[in-house]
């Protein structure tokens, strides 16, 4: 699943560790999401969307690699 997490994180000037802390996940989880090696659970996707104030649909694009 293609996503825009890295771009949104970089706009905030946050490290992967900073984002991980805000989401209560590991830095490795953030890295795996950003590199499309891991699709987040629905609750985590909602937390990401809420944090960045975007809809899930604008952050995650199902069916695209």
C-alpha positions in Angstrom: 0.0 0.0 0.0 1.5 3.3 -1.0 1.4 6.0 1.7 2.5 9.6 2.3 3.6 9.1 5.9 7.2 10.0 5.2 6.3 13.2 3.4 3.9 14.3 6.2 6.5 13.5 8.8 9.2 15.4 7.0 7.0 18.5 6.7 6.7 18.5 10.5 10.5 18.2 10.7 10.1 15.1 12.9 12.5 12.1 13.0 11.1 8.6 12.7 11.7 8.4 16.5 9.6 11.6 17.1 6.7 10.2 15.1 7.0 6.8 16.8 6.8 8.5 20.2 3.7 10.4 19.2 2.0 7.3 17.9 3.2 5.0 20.7 4.9 2.6 18.4 8.6 1.7 17.7 10.8 3.6 15.3 11.1 0.3 13.3 7.3 0.3 12.9 7.4 3.8 11.5 10.2 2.8 9.1 8.3 -0.3 8.0 5.1 1.8 7.3 7.1 4.4 5.4 8.8 1.8 3.2 5.5 0.0 2.6 6.8 -3.2 4.3 4.0 -3.0 6.8 0.4 -1.9 6.5 -0.8 -0.4 9.8 -3.8 -1.7 11.7 -6.9 0.3 11.3 -6.6 1.8 14.8 -3.0 2.9 14.0 -4.1 4.3 10.6 -6.7 6.4 12.4 -4.1 7.7 14.9 -1.8 8.6 12.0 -4.6 10.4 10.2 -5.7 12.3 13.4 -2.1 13.3 14.2 -1.5 14.8 10.7 -5.1 16.1 10.4 -5.7 14.3 7.1 -8.2 11.6 6.1 -7.0 8.1 6.0 -7.7 8.1 2.2 -5.3 11.0 1.6 -2.5 9.3 3.5 -2.9 5.7 2.4 -3.7 4.6 -1.2 -4.9 1.0 -1.2 -3.9 -1.2 -4.1 -0.9 0.8 -5.2 2.7 -0.1 -4.5 
